[in-house]
Amino acid sequence: MSRFYEMSVEVSGHDRAKVAELQAAAEQEWPFDDWWFAGEDGAATMHASGQDNLCGGETEEEFTERLSLAMWRANGGYCRVSVDATYLENLPYETHGLDEADYARLIQDDRTSSTGDART
């Protein structure tokens, strides 16, 4: 079973000379794109996100471990890897609707504002 996610990653405390290797390692694990950098010299913290499926029953925690291990190997040591996992298949949502009373109120407000009669 696969589940559709957006994963956002933030990497800090890494060897700045290994940015390309870190990006490549992350992209081997997940289709991250649109990398951007924040902080001192524009590379203190790396950020990216991407959407794909977790497959084979892999959990968000297992994905974080897999990604972190790949990043640590590419970095040649520890760096902070933070993952925000958003499950996209069952997001919370709100349904909004209007009734005829709302219609009458909004139409009246619209007519009043279009004739120049400002409400206070």
N, C-alpha and C positions, 0 to 999 in steps of 0.2 A: 504494500500500500504506500502511495506517495502522498505527501501533503505539501501544498504550495505556500512558500514563505518569502518574505523579504528579510534579508539579513543585512544589518548595518554593522560595520566594524570600525573600531577606533584603535589605533596602535600608537603607543608612545614609549619613550625610553629605549628606542631601538638605535642601532648603529646607522647614522645618517648616510654613511657611504654605501649602505646596502638597501636603499629604497627600492631600486629596480628589482632586486632579488626578492624582497618582501612582497612587492606587488605580484610578481610572477608566482610565488608560492601560494599566495592567497587566491589568485585566479585559477590555480590548479584545483583548489578545493571548492570554489563557488564562483559563479560568473559576476564577480565584482566589476563595476565600471565607475566612471566619473570620479576618479581619485581626486581628493583635494587635501590641502595641507594647511595647517594653522600653527601659529606660534612663531617662535624665534627663528629667523632665517627661512620662514615658510615651510619648514619640514619637521618641526618639533612633534607634531601629532598628525598622523595619516588617517584619513577617513574615506570610506567608500561604502556603497550599498549595491545590492543586486537581488534579483528575484529568480527562484528556481524551486525545485522540489527536494524535500528530504525523503529519501527512499529506504526501503528495507527495514522500516521500523526505527531508523536512527532518531534519537531524541535531540532536542535543542542542546542539551548538555553534552551529549556525545559529539555533536557537530562542533561545539565550542572547543572541546578537547582536541579534535582532529585538526581544526584550523590553527589553534594555538601551537600545537606540536609542529606543524608545517612552518609557521612563522618563526618559532624559536630556532628550528634547524636553519632556516634561511638567514636569520640574524646572527647565528653563531653563539647564541646565549639568550637569556631571558629578556623579554620586553613585555610590557603590559598590552594584552589583547582583550578588548571588551567587545562583546557581541550583543546587539539588540535584535531579537528574533520576533518577527511579527507574522503570526499565522493569518494568511490572507483569505482562507476559505470560509471562515466563520467569524468575521469581524462583528463587533457590536454595532448596531445601527439604530436610528430612530426614524419612525415613519411620521410624516407631517401631512396634514390635510386640512382643507378649509371647507366650511359649509355655506349654505345660502346666506346666513346672517353675516358671515365674513365677506361674502361677495357684495352684499348691499352696503356694508360699511366701507369697504375698499373702493367700490365704484363711487360712492358719495364723496369720499375723501379725494379721489382722483379728479372728480368734476369740480370740487371746491378749489383745489389747488390749481387747476388749469384755467379757472376764471379769474384768478388773481386774488381770491378771498383767502388770505393767509390765516391759518389757525394759530392761536397763541397757547 
